[in-house]
Amino acid sequence: MAKNNMPKKVRDKIFKVVYKKADEFGYMECDRVQSGQFMDLLVDDPEVGLILIEYMPKERVRTYIKDTILNRYTKLVTNRALAAKSPETTIKEVYGVAANVIDNVTSKGNVLSILRSEEGNIYVVSSGTVLKWETALRKALEIIASKPTLTVNDKAPYVCLKLSTPAQALTDADKKLIQSALGAVGVKAVFCDT
């Protein structure tokens, strides 16, 4: 496999260069065409693609950049955006109450927090991307189902999804549509722009 043949120092330098170029290019806001153009630039870049060719067949370079380097970059930027607002701050902004984290659950990089307010209400904050909001909702529902103690006096916890918008920025209309759809089942959504 290519990454095994590439010295760690070389690999780390390439990642650093691509991350810097992705920030400068505005990769997280790119549409499909712009993303393709950016990939073309990286493939031909003397600090990226032309070095990768030394460690793998030329036809694998583009895929390696996309699936390995830019995939990790996207996850890092997404996680940074989600971490910028704490679960306590999220609950305060969305519900207008102070609550403290009583448990954190991490699953495949997604963090789910369980909080309790002074009034005894339970809140579940599940994080994810806008494109996979259903996964964030499912994770919240699974944790509620697996922990019956979260339901107090037959009252299910409040659920809030903290969603990053890593790809193209959502319009206000898109955000309202998601909030309206989730609101129909009693779930709140807050957006964390990258």
VOPAGU-2260 file (C-alpha; in pm, 1 decimal, decimal comma):
REM VOPAGU-2260
SITE   aa  ch    i         X         Y         Z
SITE  MET   A    0       0,0       0,0       0,0
SITE  ALA   A    1     129,3     347,2     -90,1
SITE  LYS   A    2     125,8     505,7     253,9
SITE  ASN   A    3     341,3     221,3     388,7
SITE  ASN   A    4     613,3     295,1     133,5
SITE  MET   A    5     607,0     668,4     191,7
SITE  PRO   A    6     825,7     797,2     474,7
SITE  LYS   A    7     619,2     950,1     754,9
SITE  LYS   A    8     809,6    1277,3     727,4
SITE  VAL   A    9     722,6    1307,3     355,4
SITE  ARG   A   10     360,1    1209,0     418,3
SITE  ASP   A   11     322,7    1461,2     701,1
SITE  LYS   A   12     471,1    1737,9     487,4
SITE  ILE   A   13     232,6    1661,5     199,3
SITE  PHE   A   14     -66,8    1663,6     435,3
SITE  LYS   A   15      43,7    1996,3     581,2
SITE  VAL   A   16      84,7    2149,1     234,2
SITE  VAL   A   17    -254,8    2021,7     115,5
SITE  TYR   A   18    -430,3    2147,1     430,7
SITE  LYS   A   19    -277,8    2492,5     383,8
SITE  LYS   A   20    -371,9    2501,2      16,0
SITE  ALA   A   21    -724,4    2377,9      96,4
SITE  ASP   A   22    -768,4    2660,0     349,1
SITE  GLU   A   23    -640,7    2918,4     100,5
SITE  PHE   A   24    -857,9    2780,4    -181,3
SITE  GLY   A   25   -1171,0    2767,8      36,6
SITE  TYR   A   26   -1211,1    2397,0     -26,8
SITE  MET   A   27   -1491,4    2357,4     225,8
SITE  GLU   A   28   -1709,2    2597,6      27,9
SITE  CYS   A   29   -1635,3    2444,4    -313,2
SITE  ASP   A   30   -1897,3    2302,3    -541,4
SITE  ARG   A   31   -1825,5    1985,4    -738,9
SITE  VAL   A   32   -1662,5    2165,0   -1032,7
SITE  GLN   A   33   -1438,4    2378,9    -811,7
SITE  SER   A   34   -1342,6    2073,1    -608,7
SITE  GLY   A   35   -1236,4    1897,4    -929,1
SITE  GLN   A   36   -1030,5    2198,4   -1032,8
SITE  PHE   A   37    -861,4    2203,4    -693,9
SITE  MET   A   38    -780,6    1832,7    -726,4
SITE  ASP   A   39    -626,8    1896,0   -1069,5
SITE  LEU   A   40    -405,8    2165,7    -917,8
SITE  LEU   A   41    -292,7    1931,3    -639,8
SITE  VAL   A   42    -216,8    1645,4    -878,8
SITE  ASP   A   43      12,0    1875,4   -1080,9
SITE  ASP   A   44     156,7    2053,4    -776,4
SITE  PRO   A   45     533,0    2000,7    -728,7
SITE  GLU   A   46     484,8    1981,3    -350,1
SITE  VAL   A   47     197,4    1732,2    -366,5
SITE  GLY   A   48     117,5    1524,6    -674,3
SITE  LEU   A   49     464,1    1522,9    -821,6
SITE  ILE   A   50     603,6    1391,0    -492,6
SITE  LEU   A   51     326,1    1133,1    -453,0
SITE  ILE   A   52     410,5     992,9    -797,8
SITE  GLU   A   53     742,8     884,1    -651,0
SITE  TYR   A   54     556,5     651,8    -411,3
SITE  MET   A   55     257,2     529,3    -611,2
SITE  PRO   A   56     133,2     485,0    -968,6
SITE  LYS   A   57      24,8     812,8   -1128,9
SITE  GLU   A   58    -333,5     688,8   -1171,7
SITE  ARG   A   59    -365,2     648,0    -791,4
SITE  VAL   A   60    -245,8     997,9    -699,6
SITE  ARG   A   61    -579,3    1173,9    -750,1
SITE  THR   A   62    -767,3     907,3    -554,0
SITE  TYR   A   63    -511,2     919,8    -272,4
SITE  ILE   A   64    -540,5    1299,2    -248,6
SITE  LYS   A   65    -920,3    1284,0    -247,2
SITE  ASP   A   66    -985,7     976,9     -31,9
SITE  THR   A   67    -698,2    1004,4     212,1
SITE  ILE   A   68    -576,6    1361,3     245,4
SITE  LEU   A   69    -885,6    1570,9     168,9
SITE  ASN   A   70   -1118,1    1327,5     347,5
SITE  ARG   A   71    -912,0    1368,3     665,4
SITE  TYR   A   72    -895,5    1746,4     612,6
SITE  THR   A   73   -1275,0    1762,9     585,6
SITE  LYS   A   74   -1317,6    1562,0     906,5
SITE  LEU   A   75   -1073,0    1785,5    1092,9
SITE  VAL   A   76   -1248,0    2104,7     982,5
SITE  THR   A   77   -1588,0    1954,5    1065,7
SITE  ASN   A   78   -1477,0    1843,3    1411,7
SITE  ARG   A   79   -1322,4    2184,5    1476,5
SITE  ALA   A   80   -1652,1    2355,0    1387,6
SITE  LEU   A   81   -1853,2    2120,0    1609,4
SITE  ALA   A   82   -1612,2    2159,0    1902,4
SITE  ALA   A   83   -1629,9    2539,2    1885,4
SITE  LYS   A   84   -1961,3    2535,1    2073,1
SITE  SER   A   85   -1987,7    2327,6    2391,0
SITE  PRO   A   86   -2295,7    2116,2    2467,2
SITE  GLU   A   87   -2370,2    2345,1    2764,1
SITE  THR   A   88   -2361,1    2652,9    2539,1
SITE  THR   A   89   -2577,7    2476,5    2281,4
SITE  ILE   A   90   -2848,5    2394,3    2538,3
SITE  LYS   A   91   -2835,3    2747,6    2681,8
SITE  GLU   A   92   -2878,3    2901,8    2334,2
SITE  VAL   A   93   -3145,1    2661,3    2210,0
SITE  TYR   A   94   -3356,3    2603,4    2522,3
SITE  GLY   A   95   -3259,4    2901,9    2736,9
SITE  VAL   A   96   -3161,5    2689,9    3038,7
SITE  ALA   A   97   -2836,7    2599,7    3209,1
SITE  ALA   A   98   -2748,2    2230,4    3198,0
SITE  ASN   A   99   -2442,3    2026,0    3287,4
SITE  VAL   A  100   -2293,8    1732,3    3100,6
SITE  ILE   A  101   -2351,9    1408,2    3288,4
SITE  ASP   A  102   -2217,7    1174,1    3019,1
SITE  ASN   A  103   -2036,8    1180,7    2683,9
SITE  VAL   A  104   -2057,2     899,2    2431,6
SITE  THR   A  105   -1824,9     882,0    2131,1
SITE  SER   A  106   -1908,9     660,0    1835,7
SITE  LYS   A  107   -1712,9     661,5    1510,4
SITE  GLY   A  108   -1589,8    1013,5    1576,0
SITE  ASN   A  109   -1933,5    1151,9    1657,4
SITE  VAL   A  110   -1974,0    1290,4    2007,5
SITE  LEU   A  111   -2304,8    1268,5    2184,1
SITE  SER   A  112   -2354,5    1450,4    2514,7
SITE  ILE   A  113   -2618,1    1390,3    2780,1
SITE  LEU   A  114   -2697,0    1686,4    3003,5
SITE  ARG   A  115   -2922,7    1754,6    3301,7
SITE  SER   A  116   -3067,3    2091,5    3397,3
SITE  GLU   A  117   -3122,1    2207,3    3755,8
SITE  GLU   A  118   -3492,7    2137,8    3700,5
SITE  GLY   A  119   -3405,0    1774,2    3627,1
SITE  ASN   A  120   -3473,7    1782,8    3252,5
SITE  ILE   A  121   -3251,1    1563,6    3037,6
SITE  TYR   A  122   -3103,1    1687,0    2709,8
SITE  VAL   A  123   -2920,4    1489,9    2441,4
SITE  VAL   A  124   -2691,4    1679,4    2205,1
SITE  SER   A  125   -2581,3    1475,2    1906,5
SITE  SER   A  126   -2327,0    1609,4    1658,7
SITE  GLY   A  127   -2285,6    1543,0    1288,7
SITE  THR   A  128   -2283,2    1698,4     945,6
SITE  VAL   A  129   -2580,7    1849,9     768,6
SITE  LEU   A  130   -2549,6    1586,8     496,8
SITE  LYS   A  131   -2580,5    1310,7     757,7
SITE  TRP   A  132   -2821,5    1468,7    1004,8
SITE  GLU   A  133   -3021,4    1145,2    1003,5
SITE  THR   A  134   -2721,9     964,2    1154,1
SITE  ALA   A  135   -2692,5    1221,9    1432,4
SITE  LEU   A  136   -3064,8    1179,9    1503,8
SITE  ARG   A  137   -3041,6     799,9    1498,4
SITE  LYS   A  138   -2747,0     807,3    1743,3
SITE  ALA   A  139   -2948,1    1025,7    1981,2
SITE  LEU   A  140   -3250,9     797,7    1959,4
SITE  GLU   A  141   -3036,7     485,5    2007,1
SITE  ILE   A  142   -2878,7     624,7    2324,0
SITE  ILE   A  143   -3221,3     719,4    2460,6
SITE  ALA   A  144   -3353,5     370,0    2386,2
SITE  SER   A  145   -3048,3     200,5    2540,0
SITE  LYS   A  146   -3057,0     406,2    2861,9
SITE  PRO   A  147   -3407,6     390,5    3010,0
SITE  THR   A  148   -3295,6     608,1    3301,9
SITE  LEU   A  149   -3287,1     905,5    3064,0
SITE  THR   A  150   -3666,2     901,7    3053,7
SITE  VAL   A  151   -3784,5    1071,7    3371,4
SITE  ASN   A  152   -4153,5    1055,8    3476,3
SITE  ASP   A  153   -4244,7     919,6    3131,5
SITE  LYS   A  154   -4085,4    1226,6    2974,4
SITE  ALA   A  155   -3828,1    1155,4    2702,6
SITE  PRO   A  156   -3515,3    1371,6    2686,8
SITE  TYR   A  157   -3504,3    1681,7    2472,6
SITE  VAL   A  158   -3295,5    1621,4    2160,4
SITE  CYS   A  159   -3081,6    1880,0    1984,6
SITE  LEU   A  160   -2867,6    1812,5    1680,0
SITE  LYS   A  161   -2549,4    2015,7    1644,5
SITE  LEU   A  162   -2478,8    2008,7    1270,4
SITE  SER   A  163   -2173,3    2131,1    1084,9
SITE  THR   A  164   -2209,0    2274,5     738,5
SITE  PRO   A  165   -1876,3    2163,5     589,0
SITE  ALA   A  166   -1964,0    2163,8     223,2
SITE  GLN   A  167   -2132,9    2450,4      47,9
SITE  ALA   A  168   -2287,3    2688,9     297,4
SITE  LEU   A  169   -2657,0    2633,3     352,7
SITE  THR   A  170   -2901,0    2905,0     273,1
SITE  ASP   A  171   -3130,1    3032,3     547,4
SITE  ALA   A  172   -3415,8    2859,2     365,6
SITE  ASP   A  173   -3227,8    2524,7     378,6
SITE  LYS   A  174   -3164,8    2568,4     751,0
SITE  LYS   A  175   -3529,1    2657,0     817,8
SITE  LEU   A  176   -3644,3    2350,9     622,6
SITE  ILE   A  177   -3423,0    2118,1     829,6
SITE  GLN   A  178   -3529,6    2286,3    1153,5
SITE  SER   A  179   -3895,4    2263,1    1053,4
SITE  ALA   A  180   -3869,7    1894,1     959,2
SITE  LEU   A  181   -3691,6    1806,8    1284,0
SITE  GLY   A  182   -3924,4    2031,3    1482,8
SITE  ALA   A  183   -4219,7    1824,5    1362,5
SITE  VAL   A  184   -4085,8    1541,1    1582,2
SITE  GLY   A  185   -3974,8    1766,4    1868,8
SITE  VAL   A  186   -3606,4    1782,0    1777,1
SITE  LYS   A  187   -3408,9    2108,0    1763,9
SITE  ALA   A  188   -3115,2    2179,3    1531,3
SITE  VAL   A  189   -2830,1    2424,8    1557,0
SITE  PHE   A  190   -2578,8    2488,5    1279,2
SITE  CYS   A  191   -2201,7    2524,3    1319,0
SITE  ASP   A  192   -2049,0    2681,1    1010,0
SITE  THR   A  193   -1695,5    2579,1     917,7
